[in-house]
Amino acid sequence: MVLVTGVSRFLGARVANTLQADPGIERVIGVDTVAPTTSLGRTEFVRVDIRTPSIAKVIASAEVDTVVHLNLVTAAAGGRVPMKEINVIGTMQLLGACQRSPHMRKLVVRSSAAVYGSSAMDPAVFGEDDEPHEPPTSGYAKDAVEVEGYVRGLKRRRSDLTVSVLRFANFLGPDVDSPVTRYLRMPVVPTVLGFDPRLQFLHSDDGVEVLRRMTVEEHPGVFNVAGDGVLLLSQCIRRAGRAPMPLPSPAFAMVGDTGKRMGGLPAFSAELQRWLTYGRVIDTSHLVAELSWRPKYGTEAAYVEFLQAHGLGSGLPLNIFDRLTGGLS
């Protein structure tokens, strides 16, 4: 019996649909505060707020043995306070319910590579055991750090549970709408003057497959998840056929603040601004060795499909485009 949180968002809905098609899974329950806009097949939708004790009643009454927690949000209506409540308070309530349930045996948690932060002093590549030089101090990145701390606490109290924590790179795909995808679709793309960060992406198909495997198989531990390879931000902008607009860091932050107030532009959170300044690269060798599998889409392939889905770009492979432009940023 599997319970999936955040089932009204793109990732939760897709994971629920994938799991309910597995003949080895007898029942799937999807929970969220609002009804999903896409069909969930035989997945049973329950409207419940994980920030309330009601989630414990759902887990207990349905005798849930596996929880797939996908309700880490990067933005929420109403701003920072409701986002933190969903991410942190919601996770605390959910983990408390898991701890008390005698039927629980497995927990799969969506985390984020944002837990590593982004700074000028970062290592070239982050492994799962590496600590950030500057830990996140705000936004969903800080929430992800706290969520992982609460998960470790649950593991200490319930050592019998199989716990898998997945630190995802930024998702791309035809079905993904996020601050990052909205930024990359801007006609004129603001950048931080003097910086060209290295970026990694994960195709949503590969993210769903990783979550499926973690749910139906036994893979305890913490895993970085990203497509192979990296792209420079300048390459992404050229490939999309967009115009870069280099700005000093204070002006870049001001653009983000303006977008937040106006609502018609992408809002640049503090963690997004740092990522677009310093970038971040994660090592996925632990995941590949554990699953004997690697993502179907590399970072470049995921980005190319994203461009095609939105009618962007020249249609040329990145390496050809860069040769034609002389590789200039």
N, C-alpha and C positions, 0 to 999 in steps of 0.2 A: 504494500500500500504506500504510494508516493504522494507527497504534498509538495506543490510548487508555489512559491510566493511570487508576487509581482507579475501575475499571469495576464494582466491587461496591457503590459508593455510588450514591445516586439520580441525581446529575448524570451520572456516567460511564456508567451503564447506559443512560440515556435518549439521551445523545449517540451511544453506540455503536450503539444501535438505529436512530437516525435516519440515521447515516452508512452503515450496512450496507444500508439501503433505497435508497441512491443508486446508480443503474445505472452512473454514471461512476466509482465506486470499486470496484475489483476485489476487494479483500480488506481486512477489518478484524480486527485483533487487539486484544483487551482484556486488560489485565494488572492483577493485584491479588494481595494475599497470601491472600485468602479467596475462595471461589467466590461468584459473584453469586446472589442469591435470586430474581431475575427472569430470564425467558428473554431471551437475547441474539440470537435468530434465527441468522443465518449468521455472526455475529461469533464468532471463535475465541478461547476463553478460555485464557490461559496463566497458571498460578499462579507468580508470580515477585515477589520483593521488590526494588523499585527501589533500595533501599539497598545492594544487593549488585552485584558485577560481572556477575551473571547477566543483568541487563537488557541489557548490551552484546551478549551472545550472541544474545538474541532479536532485537534490532534488526539485527544483522549477518546472521544466518542467513535472516531473512525479507525482507531488502533493503527495510526500511522507508524510505519517503521523506517521510512526514509523521507528526509526533508531536503529539498533543493531550494536554497535561499537565494533568490535573484533580485531582491527588492532594494539593492543599493542604487540610489538615484543620484544623478549629477545635477539635477535642478528640480525645483518643485514650485507649484503655484503658491505665492505668498512669501517667497524668499527663503532666507537661510534658516529661520527657526523651524518651519515645517519640514524642511529637508533633513535637518539634524534629527528631528523627532522620528521621522520615518527610518532613517539609516541607523541611528544609535538606539533610541528608545525601543523602536520596533524590533531590532535585533535582540535586545536584552529580554523583551517579553517572549520572543520566539524561542530563544535558547533556554529560558527558564522552563518553558513548556516542554521542550525536548528533554531537559534534565529530569523532569518529574515523571515522564512517560516510561513505563516499563517495557513498552513495545519498541521504543526507538533503538535502531542499530546503526544508522548511517546518516551523516550530514554532509551535504555538498554546498559550499558557500562561494558565491560570486564576490571576489574582491577586485582590486585594481592595481595595475603597475604603478599607479600614482602614489602608492605607499612609499616608493623610493624617493619621491620628491624630484626636483630638477634644480641643479645648481652648477656653477662653474667648476666646482671641485669634485664632481661625481666621477666614479670610475667609467671607463669606456663602455663596459657592459656590466649590468647588475645580475648577479646570481641570487638565488633564493636566500642565501645566508648573509648576503651583504647588507650593511646598514647604511641608510642615507646620510650623506654629509650634513644636510640640512633637512631634518624631518618636517613633513607638512604641518603647517600651523593653522590652516583654515580650510573651509569648504569640504567637498566630498572626499578629498584626499585624506584630510584629518579624520573624517568619519570612517574611512576604510581602515585606517590604522587602529582606531578604537574598536571597530567591529572585529578585527583579527585578534585583538587582545581579549575580548569577551569569548571568542571561539576557543582560544587557548585555555581560558579558565574553565570552560565547559569540558574540554578534553581532560583536564586534570581531575575534574569531579566525576566524569563518566569515561574512564579509561577503556571501557568495553565498546565505545562507539568508534566506527570508522569515520574519520573526519578528513575531507578533502577541501583545501582552500585554493582557489584559482585566481591568480593575479593577471587579469586580462589587459592586453594592450588595447588601444582605442579600436572600437568596432567600425568596420565599413561594410556596406552592402546596399542593395537596392531598397531594403526595408528599414534601414537605419536612419533615424533623425536625431541628431545630437548637437551640442554646441560645436563640436569639431566638424561635423559634416556641413553645418550651416556656415561656419567660417570658410571652409574650402570652396563653397559655392558662391562666395561674394564676388561681384563683378570686378571690384578693385580690392585686393587683399592686403590689409595692413600687416607689416612685418616690423620686427625690432631692428633698428639700424645697427649694422655691424655684426649681426648674428644670423647663422644659417643652420638651424638645429637638425639633428638626425632624428627621424621619426620611424616608428613601426606601427603597422596596422594588422588587424585580424579580421578576416572575412567572417561575416555572421554565420555562414554555413559551417565553417570550421569551429566556431565557438559553440554552436549547437551540438556538433559531434563530440567535442571534448566533454561537454556536460552530460551527454547521453552515456558515454563510456564511464565516466566517474560515477554515474548513478547505478548502472547495471553491473559494473565490475568493482573490484576492490583495489583502490589506489589511495591509501591514506598519505597525507603529507601536504606540503605547500608547493605549488607549481606555477612557474611563469608560463604565459600562453600568448604567443604572437606568431605572425607569419614570418617566414624566413626573409632575411635581407632587411635593408634600411633604405629610406629615401631622404634626401635633403628637402627642406621646405621649399627652397628655390626650384627644385625639380618638380615638386607637386604643383606649384603655381604655373610654371611654364607648360607643364603637361596639360593642365586644365584650360590653357589658353587665356588665363587671367593676367591682370597687370598687378605687379607688386607695388606697394606704397610704403617704402621704408620710413619709419618714424623713430625719433628718440624714445627711449623707454617711457618717460612720463607722458608723452603724447599718445603712445600706444595704449597705455592704461586709460587715458582720458577717452579714447575712442570706445573702449570697452564699457566704461561708465555711461557714456552717451547711449550706447546700444541697450544697456540695461534699463535706462529711464524711458527711452522712446519705444522700446518693445519691437520695433521693426527691424532692428539689427541684432546680430548675435551678441550676447553679453559675454565679455571676457572675464571669467573668474580669475582670482589670483593664481590658482594652480594652472589654469589654461595659459595665462600669460607667461608663467615661468617655463612651461613646457614648450611654448612657441619661441622662447628665448634660448633655452639650453638643451631642449630635447631630452630624450631618454632612450636607451637601448637595453633590452633584457635578454638574458641567455635562456633558451628554451631546451637545452640539451637534457635536463632532468626529465621534462615531460616526454620528450621523444624516446628516451631510454625506457621510461616507465611503461609507456603505452605501446612501444614498438610501432610507432605511427608518427607521422608529421603532417601538419596542415596541408591541405590540397592547394591552397592559395598562398603564395608568398606575399610579402608586403606590396610589391609592385603589382602583382596580378590582382590583388584585392582593390588597389587604388584604380587600376585600369577599368575594372568592372564598375566601380563606383562612378567614374567619369562617364562611361557608356550609359549607365542607368539614368543619368541626369542630362544627357546630351551635351556633355562638355568635352573639350580637348580636341586634338588634331587627328586622333586615330592612329598616330605613330607610336611604336614601342618607345619606351623611355630612352633606351640606349641609342636608338637611331635619332630621336629628337635631340638628344644632347650632342650627338656628333654634328648634326646639321647646324646647331647654334654655337658650336665651338666649346660646349661645356661651360659657358659663362653663367655665373649666377646673376 
